[in-house]
Each structure stands twice: as structure tokens, then as C-alpha cells.
Amino acid sequence: MCAACWLPRAAPARCVAAHAPEGPLAAVASARGASYPPAAMAYWLLKTEPSEYGWDDLVKDGVTAWTGVANPQARRNLRAMAKGERAVVYHSGEKRAVGIAEIVKTAYPDPKAGGEAVCVDVRAVEPLPAPVPLEALKQEAAFQGSALVRQGRLSVVPLSPAEWRVVGELADVIAKTGGLRRKKRF
């Protein structure tokens, strides 16, 4: 188990990236005496119901507080986010990734909830070239064992750099070809 975030060491690369000296959990790691080698920025996936607040709403608003996160693990993930990190916006009802957002303010108390609830401010960066369905992600080796697949109800999901790249690559392929399946010729 990780000394900084108490997550199982099943995905050490993801944990190492999160606790790098410039990573989102650096202060937590150092306070507990954990040390990790430097790594790249952390990436995230933020789930939302498009009927309540979707990608188009984020684009219209520009910046919004990502509120209403109730799951304790998802709240820990919000607390781990650092300013400038990127997140995939995912429509859970449609089961597809639709856009890229940037974390513009780190975790602070959720004004719409009490207790331990926190939120972050996010800014719409750009839509994906094409929406990427969950079924396409599940077929990729990078997503085997991912929290997105293992913990389907988790609303704030950490992504490894490999998972981040796969989302972008699939969006490009879908945009260029109109889909992932070959059309039947006969």
C-alpha cells in the first residue's frame, strides 16, 4: 500500500507519477516520509451526466467549480489534482469521452455540500476530435486494470500517461475514419 495515498501498489507507475516532487500529492508524500522519483504531470478523467452538466455547459461557462463529488476515493482524487493538469471530460450517460479540461484551481471546500466535500475549478480547453466510447477504451491494453474499468462508478479517475495518449489517439482515429470498425464491403 502506498504511504502517501493508501492505494494498493497494483499500479505503481500511476502512484509514482502522482507523488513526484512536482506531482499533485508531493506534500502528502513528503509529510509521510515517502519519496518517489520525478515523473510527468498527472492526468484525470471527470465523469458528468450531460443532462445535468455536460461538455457544452462547460464550454459555455468557460470555468466552473466541479462540485457534487460524494465518493471518498473520488474526493481524494480531487485533492490530488494540481493546477495546470489536464482532464478528460466523460459523459457517463452516453459512456464516452468528449473533451479536454484543465484544472485551474486546486481543491477547496465544496460550496454546495458540507462536511468533507471538496471541488476544483476546471476550464474547457478543447473538444476531442471525436467522442471516444467506453467500449473502445476497454479494448485497449493501456486500460486493462484502469480505475475507469475496475471502478465504474468512480466519478474522478486518475489516468496514466499511456491511458491519456490512448484517449487522444482513439479520438483522432475516430475523427479521421468515422469509427473504429471496418465497414462491411459485401
C-alpha positions as CSV (number, residue, x, y, z in Angstrom):
1,M,0.0,0.0,0.0
2,C,1.2,3.5,-0.8
3,A,2.5,5.5,2.1
4,A,1.0,8.7,0.7
5,C,-2.4,7.9,-0.7
6,W,-3.2,4.5,0.8
7,L,-3.9,3.0,-2.6
8,P,-2.8,-0.6,-3.4
9,R,0.6,-0.8,-5.2
10,A,-1.1,-2.6,-8.1
11,A,-0.4,0.4,-10.4
12,P,3.0,1.7,-9.2
13,A,3.6,3.9,-12.3
14,R,0.4,5.8,-11.6
15,C,1.2,6.2,-7.9
16,V,4.8,7.3,-8.7
17,A,3.5,9.9,-11.1
18,A,1.1,11.3,-8.6
19,H,3.7,11.6,-5.9
20,A,6.6,13.0,-7.9
21,P,8.2,16.1,-6.4
22,E,6.1,18.3,-8.7
23,G,3.1,16.0,-8.7
24,P,-0.2,16.5,-7.0
25,L,0.5,14.5,-3.9
26,A,4.1,15.7,-3.3
27,A,3.2,17.5,0.0
28,V,1.3,14.5,1.3
29,A,4.1,12.1,0.3
30,S,6.8,14.2,1.9
31,A,4.8,14.7,5.1
32,R,4.6,10.9,5.5
33,G,8.3,10.4,4.6
34,A,7.7,8.8,1.3
35,S,9.9,9.6,-1.6
36,Y,9.3,8.9,-5.3
37,P,11.3,9.6,-8.5
38,P,10.2,12.5,-10.6
39,A,7.6,11.9,-13.2
40,A,5.3,13.7,-15.6
41,M,2.1,15.6,-14.9
42,A,-0.9,13.6,-13.6
43,Y,-4.0,13.2,-15.9
44,W,-7.6,12.7,-14.9
45,L,-11.0,11.7,-16.1
46,L,-14.0,13.6,-14.8
47,K,-17.4,12.0,-15.2
48,T,-20.6,14.0,-15.6
49,E,-24.2,13.4,-16.6
50,P,-24.7,15.5,-19.8
51,S,-28.3,16.1,-18.9
52,E,-27.2,17.8,-15.6
53,Y,-23.9,19.5,-16.7
54,G,-22.2,18.4,-19.9
55,W,-19.3,19.4,-22.1
56,D,-21.4,22.1,-23.8
57,D,-22.2,23.7,-20.5
58,L,-18.5,23.8,-19.5
59,V,-17.7,25.4,-22.9
60,K,-20.4,28.0,-22.4
61,D,-19.3,28.7,-18.8
62,G,-15.6,28.7,-19.5
63,V,-14.6,27.9,-16.0
64,T,-16.7,26.1,-13.4
65,A,-16.4,24.5,-10.0
66,W,-16.5,20.7,-10.3
67,T,-18.9,20.1,-7.4
68,G,-21.1,17.3,-6.1
69,V,-18.5,14.6,-5.7
70,A,-19.6,12.3,-2.9
71,N,-17.4,9.2,-3.2
72,P,-14.4,9.3,-0.7
73,Q,-12.0,7.9,-3.3
74,A,-13.1,10.5,-5.9
75,R,-12.7,13.2,-3.3
76,R,-9.1,12.1,-2.6
77,N,-8.5,12.2,-6.4
78,L,-9.9,15.8,-6.4
79,R,-7.5,16.7,-3.6
80,A,-4.6,15.2,-5.6
81,M,-5.2,17.5,-8.6
82,A,-2.7,20.3,-9.3
83,K,-3.2,23.5,-11.2
84,G,-2.4,23.1,-14.9
85,E,-3.1,19.3,-15.0
86,R,-5.4,18.1,-17.7
87,A,-8.6,16.0,-17.5
88,V,-10.8,14.2,-20.0
89,V,-14.5,15.1,-19.6
90,Y,-16.6,12.0,-19.9
91,H,-20.3,11.8,-20.3
92,S,-21.4,8.9,-18.1
93,G,-24.9,8.6,-19.5
94,E,-23.5,8.3,-23.1
95,K,-20.4,6.4,-21.9
96,R,-18.0,8.4,-24.0
97,A,-15.1,10.9,-23.6
98,V,-15.9,14.2,-25.2
99,G,-13.4,16.9,-24.3
100,I,-10.3,18.1,-22.5
101,A,-10.4,20.4,-19.5
102,E,-7.6,22.0,-17.4
103,I,-7.5,22.2,-13.6
104,V,-7.3,26.0,-12.9
105,K,-7.8,25.9,-9.1
106,T,-6.9,23.1,-6.7
107,A,-9.2,21.5,-4.2
108,Y,-11.2,23.7,-1.8
109,P,-14.4,23.1,0.2
110,D,-17.4,22.4,-2.0
111,P,-19.8,25.4,-1.5
112,K,-22.8,23.2,-2.4
113,A,-22.1,20.5,0.1
114,G,-21.0,20.2,3.7
115,G,-18.6,18.0,5.6
116,E,-15.5,16.7,3.8
117,A,-16.7,17.6,0.3
118,V,-14.3,19.4,-2.0
119,C,-14.3,20.7,-5.5
120,V,-11.8,22.0,-8.1
121,D,-12.2,24.6,-10.7
122,V,-11.9,23.4,-14.3
123,R,-11.7,25.2,-17.7
124,A,-12.8,23.8,-21.0
125,V,-9.7,23.5,-23.3
126,E,-10.9,21.8,-26.4
127,P,-13.4,19.1,-27.6
128,L,-11.9,15.8,-28.6
129,P,-11.7,15.5,-32.4
130,A,-14.4,12.8,-32.0
131,P,-16.1,11.3,-28.9
132,V,-14.4,8.1,-27.7
133,P,-16.8,5.4,-26.4
134,L,-16.1,3.4,-23.3
135,E,-16.2,0.1,-25.3
136,A,-13.2,1.4,-27.4
137,L,-11.2,2.2,-24.3
138,K,-11.9,-1.2,-22.7
139,Q,-10.3,-2.9,-25.8
140,E,-7.0,-1.1,-25.3
141,A,-4.2,-2.7,-23.3
142,A,-3.5,0.6,-21.5
143,F,-6.9,0.4,-19.9
144,Q,-6.6,-3.1,-18.5
145,G,-6.8,-2.7,-14.8
146,S,-7.7,1.0,-15.0
147,A,-9.9,2.5,-12.4
148,L,-12.2,3.6,-15.2
149,V,-12.8,-0.1,-16.0
150,R,-12.5,-1.6,-12.4
151,Q,-14.5,1.1,-10.6
152,G,-17.2,2.1,-13.0
153,R,-19.0,4.4,-10.5
154,L,-15.9,6.4,-9.6
155,S,-16.6,9.9,-10.8
156,V,-13.0,11.2,-10.7
157,V,-10.5,8.8,-12.2
158,P,-6.7,9.1,-12.4
159,L,-5.3,8.3,-15.9
160,S,-1.8,7.1,-16.6
161,P,0.2,8.9,-19.3
162,A,-0.4,5.8,-21.5
163,E,-4.2,6.0,-20.9
164,W,-4.1,9.7,-21.7
165,R,-2.3,9.1,-25.0
166,V,-4.8,6.3,-26.0
167,V,-7.8,8.6,-25.5
168,G,-6.2,11.2,-27.8
169,E,-5.1,8.6,-30.4
170,L,-8.6,6.9,-30.5
171,A,-10.3,10.3,-30.8
172,D,-8.0,11.1,-33.8
173,V,-8.7,7.7,-35.5
174,I,-12.4,8.0,-35.0
175,A,-12.4,11.6,-36.4
176,K,-10.4,10.6,-39.4
177,T,-12.2,7.3,-40.2
178,G,-15.7,7.9,-38.9
179,G,-15.4,5.0,-36.4
180,L,-13.3,2.1,-35.2
181,R,-14.9,-0.7,-37.1
182,R,-14.3,-1.5,-40.7
183,K,-17.4,-1.2,-42.9
184,K,-18.7,-4.4,-44.4
185,R,-17.9,-4.5,-48.1
186,F,-20.3,-7.2,-49.2
